[in-house]
Amino acid sequence: MPLSLFRYIAAIDCHQQSGIVDTSIRHWKSTDCSYSDDEINVIRYEIEYVFDTDVQIMYTIEYDDSVIAANTCPECWIHYQVIVDPLHAIKPSKKSFYNRCQQQYWLKNMAMISPDNIHY
């Protein structure tokens, strides 16, 4: 039976937003891959999450340090990629968002319809 990538993204998002570590997250390793491009600082982090099921998910976020107008959802690139799936059961194997608002909207909708939803 396929598992939804949603449950892993929800656990990672909870950790990213609140600092609370879901019990299913065994450990994580963060790498700062930030760089400068034409005098714009680009902030990029890659965080590899390992879950208690030995599933490994690479979370990547990238954004620049430009000034953002108030009341907007700043553009950033968020990407989740399954890098180890011992049972080959996680579908889809990757998911991307172009800002946090899009990601939060997707998480909210998935929480309502997903059979393996988790509540935070």
The first five atom37 places (N, CA, C, CB, O) and aatype in JSON, in Angstrom:
{
  "aatype": [12, 14, 10, 15, 10, 13, 1, 18, 9, 0, 0, 9, 3, 4, 8, 5, 5, 15, 7, 9, 19, 3, 16, 15, 9, 1, 8, 17, 11, 15, 16, 3, 4, 15, 18, 15, 3, 3, 6, 9, 2, 19, 9, 1, 18, 6, 9, 6, 18, 19, 13, 3, 16, 3, 19, 5, 9, 12, 18, 16, 9, 6, 18, 3, 3, 15, 19, 9, 0, 0, 2, 16, 4, 14, 6, 4, 17, 9, 8, 18, 5, 19, 9, 19, 3, 14, 10, 8, 0, 9, 11, 14, 15, 11, 11, 15, 13, 18, 2, 1, 4, 5, 5, 5, 18, 17, 10, 11, 2, 12, 0, 12, 9, 15, 14, 3, 2, 9, 8, 18],
  "atom_mask": [
    [1, 1, 1, 1, 1],
    [1, 1, 1, 1, 1],
    [1, 1, 1, 1, 1],
    [1, 1, 1, 1, 1],
    [1, 1, 1, 1, 1],
    [1, 1, 1, 1, 1],
    [1, 1, 1, 1, 1],
    [1, 1, 1, 1, 1],
    [1, 1, 1, 1, 1],
    [1, 1, 1, 1, 1],
    [1, 1, 1, 1, 1],
    [1, 1, 1, 1, 1],
    [1, 1, 1, 1, 1],
    [1, 1, 1, 1, 1],
    [1, 1, 1, 1, 1],
    [1, 1, 1, 1, 1],
    [1, 1, 1, 1, 1],
    [1, 1, 1, 1, 1],
    [1, 1, 1, 0, 1],
    [1, 1, 1, 1, 1],
    [1, 1, 1, 1, 1],
    [1, 1, 1, 1, 1],
    [1, 1, 1, 1, 1],
    [1, 1, 1, 1, 1],
    [1, 1, 1, 1, 1],
    [1, 1, 1, 1, 1],
    [1, 1, 1, 1, 1],
    [1, 1, 1, 1, 1],
    [1, 1, 1, 1, 1],
    [1, 1, 1, 1, 1],
    [1, 1, 1, 1, 1],
    [1, 1, 1, 1, 1],
    [1, 1, 1, 1, 1],
    [1, 1, 1, 1, 1],
    [1, 1, 1, 1, 1],
    [1, 1, 1, 1, 1],
    [1, 1, 1, 1, 1],
    [1, 1, 1, 1, 1],
    [1, 1, 1, 1, 1],
    [1, 1, 1, 1, 1],
    [1, 1, 1, 1, 1],
    [1, 1, 1, 1, 1],
    [1, 1, 1, 1, 1],
    [1, 1, 1, 1, 1],
    [1, 1, 1, 1, 1],
    [1, 1, 1, 1, 1],
    [1, 1, 1, 1, 1],
    [1, 1, 1, 1, 1],
    [1, 1, 1, 1, 1],
    [1, 1, 1, 1, 1],
    [1, 1, 1, 1, 1],
    [1, 1, 1, 1, 1],
    [1, 1, 1, 1, 1],
    [1, 1, 1, 1, 1],
    [1, 1, 1, 1, 1],
    [1, 1, 1, 1, 1],
    [1, 1, 1, 1, 1],
    [1, 1, 1, 1, 1],
    [1, 1, 1, 1, 1],
    [1, 1, 1, 1, 1],
    [1, 1, 1, 1, 1],
    [1, 1, 1, 1, 1],
    [1, 1, 1, 1, 1],
    [1, 1, 1, 1, 1],
    [1, 1, 1, 1, 1],
    [1, 1, 1, 1, 1],
    [1, 1, 1, 1, 1],
    [1, 1, 1, 1, 1],
    [1, 1, 1, 1, 1],
    [1, 1, 1, 1, 1],
    [1, 1, 1, 1, 1],
    [1, 1, 1, 1, 1],
    [1, 1, 1, 1, 1],
    [1, 1, 1, 1, 1],
    [1, 1, 1, 1, 1],
    [1, 1, 1, 1, 1],
    [1, 1, 1, 1, 1],
    [1, 1, 1, 1, 1],
    [1, 1, 1, 1, 1],
    [1, 1, 1, 1, 1],
    [1, 1, 1, 1, 1],
    [1, 1, 1, 1, 1],
    [1, 1, 1, 1, 1],
    [1, 1, 1, 1, 1],
    [1, 1, 1, 1, 1],
    [1, 1, 1, 1, 1],
    [1, 1, 1, 1, 1],
    [1, 1, 1, 1, 1],
    [1, 1, 1, 1, 1],
    [1, 1, 1, 1, 1],
    [1, 1, 1, 1, 1],
    [1, 1, 1, 1, 1],
    [1, 1, 1, 1, 1],
    [1, 1, 1, 1, 1],
    [1, 1, 1, 1, 1],
    [1, 1, 1, 1, 1],
    [1, 1, 1, 1, 1],
    [1, 1, 1, 1, 1],
    [1, 1, 1, 1, 1],
    [1, 1, 1, 1, 1],
    [1, 1, 1, 1, 1],
    [1, 1, 1, 1, 1],
    [1, 1, 1, 1, 1],
    [1, 1, 1, 1, 1],
    [1, 1, 1, 1, 1],
    [1, 1, 1, 1, 1],
    [1, 1, 1, 1, 1],
    [1, 1, 1, 1, 1],
    [1, 1, 1, 1, 1],
    [1, 1, 1, 1, 1],
    [1, 1, 1, 1, 1],
    [1, 1, 1, 1, 1],
    [1, 1, 1, 1, 1],
    [1, 1, 1, 1, 1],
    [1, 1, 1, 1, 1],
    [1, 1, 1, 1, 1],
    [1, 1, 1, 1, 1],
    [1, 1, 1, 1, 1],
    [1, 1, 1, 1, 1],
    [1, 1, 1, 1, 1]
  ],
  "atom_positions": [
    [[0.84, -1.18, 0.0], [0.0, 0.0, 0.0], [0.89, 1.25, 0.0], [-0.96, 0.0, 1.22], [1.78, 1.36, 0.84]],
    [[0.65, 2.17, -0.92], [1.49, 3.37, -0.99], [1.29, 4.27, 0.23], [1.18, 4.16, -2.26], [0.19, 4.37, 0.78]],
    [[2.35, 4.9, 0.64], [2.31, 5.9, 1.7], [2.37, 7.27, 1.04], [3.47, 5.71, 2.73], [3.02, 7.45, 0.01]],
    [[1.7, 8.22, 1.65], [1.71, 9.58, 1.1], [2.93, 10.35, 1.59], [0.42, 10.32, 1.48], [3.29, 10.29, 2.77]],
    [[3.55, 11.07, 0.67], [4.65, 11.96, 1.05], [4.15, 13.03, 2.01], [5.27, 12.61, -0.21], [4.94, 13.62, 2.75]],
    [[2.86, 13.27, 2.01], [2.25, 14.28, 2.88], [2.67, 14.12, 4.34], [0.75, 14.22, 2.77], [3.06, 15.09, 4.98]],
    [[2.59, 12.9, 4.87], [2.87, 12.72, 6.3], [4.29, 13.12, 6.66], [2.63, 11.27, 6.71], [4.54, 13.62, 7.76]],
    [[5.23, 12.92, 5.75], [6.62, 13.3, 6.0], [6.8, 14.82, 5.88], [7.57, 12.56, 5.02], [7.51, 15.43, 6.68]],
    [[6.16, 15.41, 4.87], [6.24, 16.86, 4.71], [5.61, 17.55, 5.92], [5.54, 17.31, 3.41], [6.13, 18.56, 6.39]],
    [[4.49, 17.02, 6.41], [3.84, 17.62, 7.58], [4.75, 17.57, 8.81], [2.52, 16.9, 7.89], [4.82, 18.54, 9.56]],
    [[5.44, 16.47, 9.01], [6.36, 16.35, 10.15], [7.54, 17.32, 10.0], [6.88, 14.9, 10.28], [7.95, 17.96, 10.97]],
    [[8.07, 17.43, 8.79], [9.19, 18.35, 8.54], [8.72, 19.79, 8.72], [9.77, 18.15, 7.12], [9.42, 20.6, 9.32]],
    [[7.54, 20.12, 8.19], [7.03, 21.48, 8.33], [6.83, 21.85, 9.79], [5.71, 21.63, 7.56], [7.14, 22.97, 10.2]],
    [[6.31, 20.93, 10.57], [6.13, 21.19, 12.0], [7.48, 21.51, 12.65], [5.47, 19.98, 12.7], [7.59, 22.43, 13.45]],
    [[8.5, 20.74, 12.3], [9.84, 20.99, 12.83], [10.37, 22.34, 12.37], [10.81, 19.87, 12.41], [10.94, 23.08, 13.17]],
    [[10.19, 22.67, 11.1], [10.69, 23.93, 10.55], [9.98, 25.15, 11.15], [10.52, 23.94, 9.03], [10.62, 26.16, 11.44]],
    [[8.68, 25.05, 11.35], [7.9, 26.19, 11.81], [7.95, 26.41, 13.32], [6.47, 26.03, 11.39], [7.99, 27.55, 13.79]],
    [[7.96, 25.32, 14.09], [7.84, 25.45, 15.54], [9.05, 24.97, 16.31], [6.64, 24.71, 16.01], [9.19, 25.25, 17.5]],
    [[9.92, 24.23, 15.64], [11.06, 23.65, 16.35], [10.71, 22.36, 17.06], [0.0, 0.0, 0.0], [11.58, 21.7, 17.63]],
    [[9.43, 21.99, 17.03], [9.0, 20.74, 17.67], [9.37, 19.59, 16.76], [7.46, 20.75, 17.96], [9.08, 19.6, 15.56]],
    [[10.02, 18.59, 17.33], [10.45, 17.44, 16.55], [9.43, 16.33, 16.71], [11.87, 16.97, 16.97], [9.23, 15.82, 17.81]],
    [[8.8, 15.96, 15.61], [7.88, 14.84, 15.59], [8.62, 13.58, 16.04], [7.25, 14.64, 14.18], [9.8, 13.4, 15.71]],
    [[7.95, 12.72, 16.78], [8.61, 11.52, 17.29], [9.07, 10.58, 16.18], [7.68, 10.77, 18.21], [9.93, 9.73, 16.4]],
    [[8.5, 10.74, 14.97], [8.92, 9.86, 13.88], [10.25, 10.3, 13.26], [7.85, 9.83, 12.8], [10.86, 9.53, 12.51]],
    [[10.71, 11.52, 13.56], [11.99, 12.0, 13.04], [13.1, 11.51, 13.96], [12.02, 13.57, 12.93], [13.17, 11.89, 15.13]],
    [[13.96, 10.66, 13.42], [15.06, 10.11, 14.21], [16.18, 11.14, 14.36], [15.61, 8.83, 13.57], [16.66, 11.38, 15.47]],
    [[16.6, 11.74, 13.25], [17.59, 12.81, 13.3], [17.6, 13.56, 11.97], [19.0, 12.25, 13.63], [16.97, 13.14, 11.0]],
    [[18.33, 14.67, 11.95], [18.45, 15.48, 10.74], [19.82, 16.12, 10.71], [17.35, 16.56, 10.68], [20.47, 16.3, 11.73]],
    [[20.24, 16.44, 9.5], [21.53, 17.09, 9.28], [21.32, 18.24, 8.31], [22.6, 16.08, 8.74], [20.8, 18.06, 7.21]],
    [[21.75, 19.43, 8.73], [21.56, 20.64, 7.94], [22.87, 21.07, 7.29], [21.0, 21.77, 8.81], [23.92, 21.03, 7.92]],
    [[22.78, 21.49, 6.03], [23.93, 22.02, 5.3], [23.57, 23.38, 4.74], [24.38, 21.05, 4.17], [22.56, 23.54, 4.05]],
    [[24.4, 24.38, 5.04], [24.2, 25.72, 4.51], [24.88, 25.8, 3.14], [24.77, 26.82, 5.49], [26.1, 25.68, 3.05]],
    [[24.09, 25.99, 2.1], [24.6, 26.06, 0.73], [24.38, 27.46, 0.15], [23.92, 25.0, -0.17], [24.24, 27.61, -1.07]],
    [[24.34, 28.46, 0.99], [24.08, 29.84, 0.56], [25.2, 30.35, -0.34], [23.93, 30.76, 1.78], [26.34, 29.88, -0.28]],
    [[24.86, 31.33, -1.17], [25.84, 31.9, -2.1], [25.4, 33.3, -2.51], [26.01, 30.99, -3.35], [24.27, 33.72, -2.22]],
    [[26.27, 34.03, -3.18], [25.95, 35.36, -3.72], [25.88, 35.27, -5.24], [27.01, 36.42, -3.28], [26.68, 34.58, -5.88]],
    [[24.89, 35.97, -5.79], [24.7, 35.98, -7.23], [24.38, 37.41, -7.66], [23.55, 35.0, -7.66], [23.31, 37.93, -7.36]],
    [[25.32, 38.06, -8.35], [25.14, 39.46, -8.78], [24.72, 40.36, -7.62], [24.11, 39.53, -9.9], [23.73, 41.09, -7.73]],
    [[25.45, 40.31, -6.55], [25.24, 41.13, -5.36], [23.95, 40.83, -4.61], [25.25, 42.56, -5.74], [23.54, 41.6, -3.74]],
    [[23.31, 39.74, -4.91], [22.13, 39.29, -4.16], [22.55, 38.06, -3.38], [20.91, 38.98, -5.12], [23.09, 37.1, -3.93]],
    [[22.29, 38.1, -2.09], [22.6, 36.94, -1.26], [21.47, 35.93, -1.38], [22.81, 37.35, 0.23], [20.3, 36.26, -1.13]],
    [[21.81, 34.74, -1.76], [20.84, 33.66, -1.89], [21.06, 32.71, -0.72], [20.97, 32.92, -3.27], [22.14, 32.14, -0.55]],
    [[20.01, 32.56, 0.09], [20.08, 31.68, 1.25], [19.52, 30.33, 0.83], [19.3, 32.27, 2.48], [18.4, 30.24, 0.33]],
    [[20.31, 29.3, 1.03], [19.89, 27.95, 0.63], [20.33, 26.97, 1.71], [20.5, 27.55, -0.75], [21.49, 26.93, 2.11]],
    [[19.38, 26.19, 2.17], [19.66, 25.14, 3.14], [19.16, 23.81, 2.61], [19.0, 25.45, 4.5], [18.09, 23.72, 2.0]],
    [[19.95, 22.79, 2.84], [19.55, 21.42, 2.55], [19.56, 20.68, 3.88], [20.5, 20.74, 1.48], [20.57, 20.67, 4.58]],
    [[18.44, 20.07, 4.2], [18.34, 19.35, 5.46], [17.87, 17.93, 5.15], [17.36, 20.06, 6.45], [16.81, 17.73, 4.57]],
    [[18.68, 16.98, 5.54], [18.35, 15.57, 5.33], [17.7, 15.04, 6.61], [19.62, 14.73, 4.95], [18.32, 15.03, 7.67]],
    [[16.46, 14.61, 6.47], [15.71, 14.05, 7.6], [15.7, 12.53, 7.5], [14.27, 14.6, 7.64], [15.46, 11.97, 6.43]],
    [[15.95, 11.87, 8.62], [15.86, 10.42, 8.7], [14.74, 10.09, 9.68], [17.23, 9.76, 9.15], [14.72, 10.57, 10.81]],
    [[13.81, 9.27, 9.24], [12.65, 8.91, 10.05], [12.84, 7.53, 10.68], [11.37, 8.93, 9.19], [13.73, 6.77, 10.28]],
    [[12.0, 7.22, 11.65], [12.12, 5.96, 12.37], [11.87, 4.74, 11.48], [11.16, 5.94, 13.53], [12.16, 3.61, 11.88]],
    [[11.33, 4.95, 10.3], [11.11, 3.87, 9.33], [12.28, 3.72, 8.36], [9.82, 4.12, 8.54], [12.2, 2.96, 7.4]],
    [[13.37, 4.45, 8.63], [14.56, 4.51, 7.77], [14.33, 5.26, 6.46], [15.04, 3.12, 7.47], [15.2, 5.28, 5.59]],
    [[13.17, 5.89, 6.32], [12.92, 6.76, 5.18], [13.78, 8.01, 5.35], [11.4, 7.13, 5.05], [13.91, 8.54, 6.45]],
    [[14.38, 8.46, 4.24], [15.17, 9.69, 4.26], [14.58, 10.66, 3.24], [16.67, 9.4, 3.95], [14.35, 10.32, 2.08]],
    [[14.35, 11.88, 3.71], [13.79, 12.94, 2.87], [14.77, 14.11, 2.86], [12.38, 13.38, 3.38], [15.23, 14.54, 3.92]],
    [[15.08, 14.62, 1.69], [15.9, 15.82, 1.57], [14.95, 17.01, 1.42], [16.89, 15.72, 0.35], [14.15, 17.08, 0.49]],
    [[15.07, 17.95, 2.35], [14.3, 19.19, 2.33], [15.26, 20.3, 1.9], [13.65, 19.5, 3.74], [16.32, 20.47, 2.5]],
    [[14.87, 21.04, 0.87], [15.7, 22.15, 0.39], [14.85, 23.4, 0.34], [16.31, 21.83, -1.01], [13.72, 23.39, -0.15]],
    [[15.4, 24.49, 0.86], [14.72, 25.78, 0.76], [15.73, 26.81, 0.26], [14.1, 26.22, 2.13], [16.88, 26.83, 0.7]],
    [[15.28, 27.65, -0.65], [16.14, 28.69, -1.22], [15.34, 29.97, -1.37], [16.74, 28.24, -2.59], [14.21, 29.96, -1.87]],
    [[15.93, 31.07, -0.95], [15.3, 32.38, -1.09], [16.4, 33.43, -1.1], [14.27, 32.66, 0.05], [17.53, 33.16, -0.68]],
    [[16.06, 34.63, -1.57], [17.07, 35.68, -1.55], [16.74, 36.69, -0.46], [17.17, 36.39, -2.93], [15.65, 36.66, 0.12]],
    [[17.68, 37.57, -0.2], [17.51, 38.52, 0.9], [16.98, 39.88, 0.43], [18.82, 38.72, 1.61], [17.19, 40.89, 1.1]],
    [[16.3, 39.9, -0.71], [15.74, 41.16, -1.2], [14.57, 41.61, -0.32], [15.28, 41.02, -2.67], [13.94, 40.8, 0.36]],
    [[14.3, 42.9, -0.35], [13.23, 43.48, 0.46], [11.88, 43.07, -0.12], [13.36, 45.03, 0.53], [11.66, 43.15, -1.33]],
    [[10.99, 42.63, 0.75], [9.67, 42.16, 0.34], [8.62, 43.13, 0.86], [9.41, 40.71, 0.87], [8.69, 43.59, 2.0]],
    [[7.64, 43.44, 0.02], [6.55, 44.31, 0.44], [5.72, 43.64, 1.53], [5.65, 44.68, -0.77], [5.59, 42.42, 1.57]],
    [[5.16, 44.46, 2.41], [4.32, 43.93, 3.48], [3.1, 43.24, 2.89], [3.89, 45.07, 4.45], [2.67, 43.54, 1.78]],
    [[2.55, 42.32, 3.65], [1.33, 41.59, 3.27], [1.48, 40.78, 1.99], [0.2, 42.55, 3.1], [0.51, 40.57, 1.27]],
    [[2.68, 40.31, 1.71], [2.88, 39.42, 0.58], [3.52, 38.13, 1.08], [3.77, 40.08, -0.52], [4.13, 38.09, 2.14]],
    [[3.35, 37.12, 0.31], [4.01, 35.86, 0.63], [5.27, 35.81, -0.23], [3.06, 34.61, 0.36], [5.18, 35.6, -1.44]],
    [[6.42, 35.98, 0.37], [7.65, 36.08, -0.43], [7.95, 34.8, -1.2], [8.82, 36.41, 0.47], [7.7, 33.68, -0.74]],
    [[8.49, 35.01, -2.38], [8.88, 33.88, -3.22], [10.05, 33.15, -2.58], [9.24, 34.36, -4.64], [11.0, 33.76, -2.1]],
    [[9.95, 31.85, -2.59], [11.07, 30.99, -2.19], [10.84, 29.65, -2.87], [11.17, 30.84, -0.61], [9.75, 29.4, -3.39]],
    [[11.82, 28.82, -2.86], [11.71, 27.53, -3.52], [11.89, 26.47, -2.46], [12.74, 27.37, -4.68], [12.94, 26.39, -1.81]],
    [[10.87, 25.66, -2.29], [10.87, 24.6, -1.29], [10.73, 23.29, -2.03], [9.72, 24.8, -0.22], [9.84, 23.13, -2.88]],
    [[11.59, 22.36, -1.72], [11.59, 21.08, -2.44], [11.79, 19.94, -1.45], [12.69, 21.06, -3.54], [12.64, 20.0, -0.57]],
    [[11.0, 18.89, -1.62], [11.12, 17.67, -0.83], [11.4, 16.53, -1.8], [9.83, 17.4, 0.02], [10.72, 16.39, -2.81]],
    [[12.38, 15.72, -1.48], [12.75, 14.59, -2.34], [13.0, 13.37, -1.46], [14.02, 14.92, -3.2], [13.8, 13.42, -0.52]],
    [[12.31, 12.29, -1.77], [12.58, 11.03, -1.07], [13.91, 10.52, -1.58], [11.42, 9.96, -1.3], [14.08, 10.31, -2.78]],
    [[14.88, 10.31, -0.68], [16.18, 9.81, -1.12], [16.41, 8.37, -0.71], [17.29, 10.69, -0.56], [17.2, 7.66, -1.34]],
    [[15.72, 7.91, 0.34], [15.75, 6.5, 0.71], [14.34, 6.1, 1.11], [16.78, 6.21, 1.87], [13.73, 6.73, 1.98]],
    [[13.82, 5.07, 0.48], [12.49, 4.53, 0.76], [12.61, 3.02, 0.77], [11.42, 5.03, -0.29], [12.43, 2.39, -0.28]],
    [[12.9, 2.42, 1.92], [13.17, 0.97, 1.97], [12.05, 0.11, 1.39], [13.4, 0.57, 3.39], [12.32, -0.95, 0.83]],
    [[10.8, 0.55, 1.51], [9.68, -0.25, 1.0], [9.21, 0.19, -0.38], [8.53, -0.17, 1.96], [8.29, -0.4, -0.94]],
    [[9.84, 1.22, -0.93], [9.43, 1.78, -2.24], [7.93, 2.04, -2.27], [9.83, 0.81, -3.38], [7.25, 1.7, -3.24]],
    [[7.43, 2.65, -1.19], [5.99, 2.82, -1.04], [5.53, 4.28, -1.0], [5.53, 2.14, 0.18], [4.33, 4.53, -0.97]],
    [[6.44, 5.23, -0.99], [6.06, 6.64, -0.84], [5.76, 7.24, -2.2], [7.17, 7.44, -0.12], [6.58, 7.21, -3.12]],
    [[4.55, 7.79, -2.31], [4.11, 8.43, -3.55], [3.53, 9.79, -3.2], [3.06, 7.56, -4.3], [2.8, 9.89, -2.22]],
    [[3.82, 10.84, -3.94], [4.87, 10.91, -4.95], [6.24, 10.91, -4.29], [4.7, 12.16, -5.82], [6.33, 11.01, -3.07]],
    [[7.28, 10.79, -5.07], [8.63, 10.75, -4.5], [9.24, 12.13, -4.34], [9.53, 9.9, -5.38], [10.32, 12.28, -3.75]],
    [[8.56, 13.16, -4.86], [9.06, 14.53, -4.68], [7.89, 15.5, -4.77], [10.14, 14.87, -5.74], [6.85, 15.2, -5.35]],
    [[8.1, 16.67, -4.16], [7.07, 17.71, -4.17], [7.78, 19.05, -4.03], [6.02, 17.51, -3.02], [8.71, 19.19, -3.24]],
    [[7.34, 20.04, -4.82], [7.95, 21.37, -4.78], [6.88, 22.44, -4.59], [8.75, 21.64, -6.07], [5.72, 22.27, -4.98]],
    [[7.29, 23.55, -3.98], [6.43, 24.71, -3.77], [7.22, 25.96, -4.12], [5.9, 24.77, -2.29], [8.44, 25.96, -4.02]],
    [[6.53, 27.02, -4.52], [7.22, 28.26, -4.87], [7.12, 29.32, -3.78], [6.65, 28.81, -6.16], [7.7, 30.4, -3.92]],
    [[6.4, 29.03, -2.7], [6.43, 29.88, -1.51], [5.78, 29.13, -0.34], [5.71, 31.24, -1.76], [5.14, 28.1, -0.54]],
    [[5.94, 29.66, 0.85], [5.39, 29.0, 2.05], [3.86, 29.0, 2.05], [5.91, 29.69, 3.31], [3.25, 28.08, 2.58]],
    [[3.26, 30.03, 1.48], [1.8, 30.09, 1.43], [1.23, 28.93, 0.62], [1.33, 31.43, 0.84], [0.25, 28.3, 1.02]],
    [[1.84, 28.65, -0.51], [1.4, 27.52, -1.33], [1.56, 26.22, -0.56], [2.18, 27.47, -2.65], [0.68, 25.37, -0.58]],
    [[2.68, 26.07, 0.13], [2.92, 24.85, 0.91], [1.88, 24.71, 2.02], [4.34, 24.87, 1.51], [1.34, 23.62, 2.22]],
    [[1.6, 25.79, 2.74], [0.63, 25.72, 3.83], [-0.77, 25.39, 3.32], [0.6, 27.03, 4.61], [-1.5, 24.64, 3.96]],
    [[-1.14, 25.95, 2.18], [-2.43, 25.65, 1.57], [-2.51, 24.16, 1.22], [-2.65, 26.52, 0.31], [-3.53, 23.52, 1.49]],
    [[-1.46, 23.63, 0.63], [-1.42, 22.21, 0.25], [-1.51, 21.33, 1.5], [-0.13, 21.9, -0.53], [-2.26, 20.35, 1.51]],
    [[-0.75, 21.66, 2.54], [-0.79, 20.87, 3.78], [-2.18, 20.87, 4.39], [0.23, 21.41, 4.79], [-2.67, 19.84, 4.85]],
    [[-2.82, 22.03, 4.41], [-4.16, 22.13, 4.98], [-5.14, 21.26, 4.21], [-4.64, 23.59, 4.98], [-5.92, 20.52, 4.81]],
    [[-5.1, 21.33, 2.88], [-5.99, 20.51, 2.06], [-5.7, 19.02, 2.22], [-5.87, 20.9, 0.6], [-6.62, 18.22, 2.34]],
    [[-4.43, 18.67, 2.23], [-4.07, 17.25, 2.36], [-4.47, 16.7, 3.73], [-2.57, 17.07, 2.15], [-4.85, 15.53, 3.83]],
    [[-4.39, 17.51, 4.77], [-4.78, 17.06, 6.1], [-6.26, 16.69, 6.15], [-4.48, 18.14, 7.14], [-6.66, 15.81, 6.92]],
    [[-7.06, 17.35, 5.33], [-8.5, 17.06, 5.31], [-8.84, 15.81, 4.52], [-9.25, 18.24, 4.74], [-9.83, 15.14, 4.82]],
    [[-8.03, 15.46, 3.52], [-8.4, 14.35, 2.64], [-7.51, 13.12, 2.76], [-8.38, 14.81, 1.24], [-7.87, 12.06, 2.26]],
    [[-6.37, 13.25, 3.4], [-5.4, 12.15, 3.41], [-5.79, 11.08, 4.43], [-4.01, 12.68, 3.72], [-6.09, 11.41, 5.58]],
    [[-5.78, 9.8, 4.03], [-6.09, 8.72, 4.98], [-5.01, 8.54, 6.04], [-6.28, 7.43, 4.24], [-5.29, 8.01, 7.11]],
    [[-3.8, 8.98, 5.77], [-2.74, 8.85, 6.77], [-2.37, 10.22, 7.33], [-1.49, 8.17, 6.16], [-1.21, 10.5, 7.63]],
    [[-3.42, 11.09, 7.46], [-3.13, 12.43, 7.94], [-2.67, 12.4, 9.4], [-4.36, 13.34, 7.8], [-2.98, 11.47, 10.15]],
    [[-1.95, 13.42, 9.75], [-1.49, 13.57, 11.12], [-1.85, 14.98, 11.55], [0.04, 13.31, 11.26], [-1.85, 15.91, 10.75]],
    [[-2.16, 15.13, 12.8], [-2.64, 16.42, 13.29], [-1.59, 17.08, 14.15], [-3.94, 16.25, 14.09], [-1.0, 16.45, 15.02]],
    [[-1.36, 18.37, 13.89], [-0.44, 19.17, 14.69], [-1.19, 20.34, 15.24], [0.78, 19.63, 13.87], [-0.62, 21.17, 15.95]]
  ]
}
